[in-house]
Amino acid sequence: MATVELTRENFDEVVGKGTVLVDFWAQWCGPCRMFGPVFEQSSDQHDDIVHAKVDTEAQQELAAAFNIRSIPTLMAVRDGVVVFSQAGALPAAALEDLIGQVQALDMDQVREQIKAEQQQ
């Protein structure tokens, strides 16, 4: 599956359901260009997961909304909930491990934990 370009206009629609990996990147960023092929390969291997890219230069509002301070930043969203966000390029094996962990999450438990933290 090809990667999807995320914009402010399509963000909610794309990340609202299922598992979505979001790569915040910029053309001038060397580590971003190194991580790009790893991300694309993962997209080809996992057609059940949406792989999306946010060009932080073109989508500055979106990057600011997620407090992106360093790129590349990888974010994992499952069922509309951000479950992972970390700056830095991941090697392929680490990305595969992350995908396994995200898919194994019990989302009912995650939502309960978020609710409990919000009540504190």
Rosetta blueprint (number, residue, H / E / L):
1 M L
2 A L
3 T L
4 V E
5 E E
6 L L
7 T L
8 R L
9 E L
10 N L
11 F H
12 D H
13 E H
14 V H
15 V H
16 G L
17 K L
18 G L
19 T E
20 V E
21 L E
22 V E
23 D E
24 F E
25 W E
26 A L
27 Q L
28 W L
29 C L
30 G H
31 P H
32 C H
33 R H
34 M H
35 F H
36 G H
37 P H
38 V H
39 F H
40 E H
41 Q H
42 S H
43 S H
44 D H
45 Q H
46 H L
47 D L
48 D L
49 I L
50 V E
51 H E
52 A E
53 K E
54 V E
55 D E
56 T L
57 E L
58 A L
59 Q L
60 Q H
61 E H
62 L H
63 A H
64 A H
65 A H
66 F L
67 N L
68 I L
69 R L
70 S L
71 I L
72 P L
73 T E
74 L E
75 M E
76 A E
77 V E
78 R E
79 D L
80 G L
81 V E
82 V E
83 V E
84 F E
85 S E
86 Q E
87 A E
88 G L
89 A L
90 L L
91 P L
92 A H
93 A H
94 A H
95 L H
96 E H
97 D H
98 L H
99 I H
100 G H
101 Q H
102 V H
103 Q H
104 A H
105 L L
106 D L
107 M H
108 D H
109 Q H
110 V H
111 R H
112 E H
113 Q H
114 I H
115 K H
116 A H
117 E H
118 Q H
119 Q H
120 Q L
